[in-house]
Amino acid sequence: MTENTKNSILIIGGGLIGLSIAYKFAKNNFKVTVLSKNRGESAGFVAAGMLATHAEGLQNELLKFGQQSQKLIPKWINNIEKDSGIECGLRKCGIIVPFKNIKELEEFPTYEYGKYLNQKELNKEIHGINSIWEHGLVFEQDGQIDNRRRLMRALEKACSLHGVKFHEGSEVKDLRIENNKIVGAKVLIATGELKEIDCEKSILCSGAWSKKILNKIPVFPVKGQMLSIQGPANFLKRVLFGTTTYLVPRDDGLIVVGATVEKDAQFNQGNTPNGISNLQEGIRLLLPEALNWPQMEHWWGFRPCTPDLKPIIGKSEVENLFLATGHYRNGVLFSAITSDIIFKLIQDKTLQDIEISFLEKFSLNRFKI
Ligand SMILES: Cc1cc2nc3c(=O)[nH]c(=O)nc-3n(C[C@H](O)[C@H](O)[C@H](O)COP(=O)(O)OP(=O)(O)OC[C@H]3O[C@@H](n4cnc5c(N)ncnc54)[C@H](O)[C@@H]3O)c2cc1C
């Protein structure tokens, strides 16, 4: 090992998880290089930014993972904001889940973590909510981050200021593996040339595209279409999380509306008339008058999904190649804890029992027969 490659980390994928890990290592004086095929396609720029551990009804290890990450997020964001000078829009605004009947409410997996709202209280919380909703749960511990306009940029800036080298437009085509160790990556760069980049240790964070690099990783894309509308500032104070659609109010009145869940769309680009009309119907079912508010933007992206909907975090079969992918619907929520655990794992730092249990549950080995 030369002095040059000592403590150096190669990150494959500059999306939300790649940036979060890059930031953690760079802040701890590692030399970090990020290879990024296309920053614009990252689901980190697509997500609604909900921190919805309880409103999503997460269960078992995913629930614990979300709860642990939510504990880390305020300090994590505070550091990113201080380092970047960009405020990230973290708000513990609470998320309301409405229900049509009491049976649905009582069967909700995280029912015990919510505060019950009757129809009158629901109306008081969300003026004009569709009268089909008779009950609600408010999860005051949940919230949001403005990932699309702020967090991603803040992370990129904080990383750059800590010396992270970004290779934008660089697509990893293959990994160079010798004696069960990754020694480098073959990279297609923007000029069309193939370049070899050496590495000491590497982390694969390529989101929905991960299987294209390592076929053993069972990650596939689940497309999501989104739009935004401009509501009156402070009209919606909390996120409204319906069965098919959610409304996420930013602090300036912009409301992010999501999202379709398209398992068969593969990597098909673009918004579709059907996708947009489904979102509009979702708005009508939640808050009819919001259909009259001006539409601002439409966009789409790809969630990195696994067969059991849980992320893949930890070691790979290759000694010095680590995995952080498959975060599906909750990558914003899980990014703080993922970067922490990967950092400790790579440095052989003592892991807490709960972190060890996450690594066991989220290991790639679970997919072996
Ligand atoms: C519609 C939608 C709504 C969502 N809402 C929420 C939400 O409210 N809350 C929440 O917690 N999560 C949400 N998510 C999920 C969250 O966005 C993802 O889980 C998270 O962004 C995954 O991060 P990632 O870094 O693994 O992947 P990405 O952010 O997609 O980044 C992967 C990056 O890897 C790059 N890459 C791929 N292949 C290569 C290669 N060969 N070489 C180099 N680079 C490569 C890509 O170009 C991309 O930039 C949502 C996702 C979607 C799509």
The ligand as a Tripos MOL2 file, in Angstrom:
@<TRIPOS>MOLECULE
LIG
   53    58     1     0     0
SMALL
NO_CHARGES

@<TRIPOS>ATOM
      1 C1        -40.6540    8.8820   -6.0170 C.3       1 LIG1
      2 C2        -39.7790    8.6310   -4.8180 C.ar      1 LIG1
      3 C3        -40.1550    9.1350   -3.5760 C.ar      1 LIG1
      4 C4        -39.3640    8.8660   -2.4560 C.ar      1 LIG1
      5 N1        -39.6970    9.4080   -1.2560 N.ar      1 LIG1
      6 C5        -38.9500    9.1650   -0.1590 C.ar      1 LIG1
      7 C6        -39.2630    9.7420    1.0900 C.ar      1 LIG1
      8 O1        -40.2070   10.5160    1.2010 O.2       1 LIG1
      9 N2        -38.4930    9.4400    2.1630 N.ar      1 LIG1
     10 C7        -37.4180    8.6010    2.0690 C.ar      1 LIG1
     11 O2        -36.7780    8.3340    3.1010 O.2       1 LIG1
     12 N3        -37.0640    8.0680    0.8660 N.ar      1 LIG1
     13 C8        -37.7920    8.3200   -0.2360 C.ar      1 LIG1
     14 N4        -37.4530    7.7760   -1.4370 N.ar      1 LIG1
     15 C9        -36.3530    6.8110   -1.4980 C.3       1 LIG1
     16 C10       -34.9750    7.4550   -1.6180 C.3       1 LIG1
     17 O3        -35.0000    8.4710   -2.5760 O.3       1 LIG1
     18 C11       -33.9750    6.3720   -2.0140 C.3       1 LIG1
     19 O4        -34.0780    5.2640   -1.1590 O.3       1 LIG1
     20 C12       -32.5440    6.9070   -1.9490 C.3       1 LIG1
     21 O5        -32.4110    8.0690   -2.7320 O.3       1 LIG1
     22 C13       -31.5640    5.8650   -2.4390 C.3       1 LIG1
     23 O6        -30.2920    6.4460   -2.4450 O.3       1 LIG1
     24 P1        -29.1220    5.7970   -3.2970 P.3       1 LIG1
     25 O7        -27.9340    6.6470   -3.1170 O.co2     1 LIG1
     26 O8        -29.0420    4.3400   -2.9880 O.co2     1 LIG1
     27 O9        -29.6410    5.8660   -4.7940 O.3       1 LIG1
     28 P2        -29.7240    7.1640   -5.7000 P.3       1 LIG1
     29 O10       -30.0160    8.3590   -4.8710 O.co2     1 LIG1
     30 O11       -30.6440    6.8380   -6.8200 O.co2     1 LIG1
     31 O12       -28.2500    7.3070   -6.2650 O.3       1 LIG1
     32 C14       -27.6300    6.3020   -7.0450 C.3       1 LIG1
     33 C15       -26.6000    6.9890   -7.9200 C.3       1 LIG1
     34 O13       -25.7090    5.9870   -8.4180 O.3       1 LIG1
     35 C16       -25.3330    6.3520   -9.7170 C.3       1 LIG1
     36 N5        -24.8910    5.1650  -10.4610 N.ar      1 LIG1
     37 C17       -25.6460    4.1300  -10.8600 C.ar      1 LIG1
     38 N6        -24.8950    3.2390  -11.5410 N.ar      1 LIG1
     39 C18       -23.6340    3.7270  -11.5760 C.ar      1 LIG1
     40 C19       -22.4150    3.2840  -12.1600 C.ar      1 LIG1
     41 N7        -22.3400    2.1500  -12.8600 N.pl3     1 LIG1
     42 N8        -21.3000    4.0520  -12.0000 N.ar      1 LIG1
     43 C20       -21.3610    5.2260  -11.2940 C.ar      1 LIG1
     44 N9        -22.5000    5.7010  -10.7420 N.ar      1 LIG1
     45 C21       -23.6170    4.9610  -10.8720 C.ar      1 LIG1
     46 C22       -26.6090    6.9400  -10.3190 C.3       1 LIG1
     47 O14       -26.2910    7.7620  -11.4410 O.3       1 LIG1
     48 C23       -27.1970    7.6970   -9.1280 C.3       1 LIG1
     49 O15       -26.8130    9.0570   -9.1540 O.3       1 LIG1
     50 C24       -38.1950    8.0640   -2.5880 C.ar      1 LIG1
     51 C25       -37.8010    7.6140   -3.8450 C.ar      1 LIG1
     52 C26       -38.5740    7.8980   -4.9530 C.ar      1 LIG1
     53 C27       -38.1210    7.4310   -6.3160 C.3       1 LIG1
@<TRIPOS>BOND
     1     1     2 1
     2     2     3 ar
     3     2    52 ar
     4     3     4 ar
     5     4     5 ar
     6     4    50 ar
     7     5     6 ar
     8     6     7 ar
     9     6    13 1
    10     7     8 2
    11     7     9 ar
    12     9    10 ar
    13    10    11 2
    14    10    12 ar
    15    12    13 ar
    16    13    14 ar
    17    14    15 1
    18    14    50 ar
    19    15    16 1
    20    16    17 1
    21    16    18 1
    22    18    19 1
    23    18    20 1
    24    20    21 1
    25    20    22 1
    26    22    23 1
    27    23    24 1
    28    24    25 2
    29    24    26 1
    30    24    27 1
    31    27    28 1
    32    28    29 2
    33    28    30 1
    34    28    31 1
    35    31    32 1
    36    32    33 1
    37    33    34 1
    38    33    48 1
    39    34    35 1
    40    35    36 1
    41    35    46 1
    42    36    37 ar
    43    36    45 ar
    44    37    38 ar
    45    38    39 ar
    46    39    40 ar
    47    39    45 ar
    48    40    41 1
    49    40    42 ar
    50    42    43 ar
    51    43    44 ar
    52    44    45 ar
    53    46    47 1
    54    46    48 1
    55    48    49 1
    56    50    51 ar
    57    51    52 ar
    58    52    53 1
@<TRIPOS>SUBSTRUCTURE
     1 LIG1         1 GROUP 0 **** ****
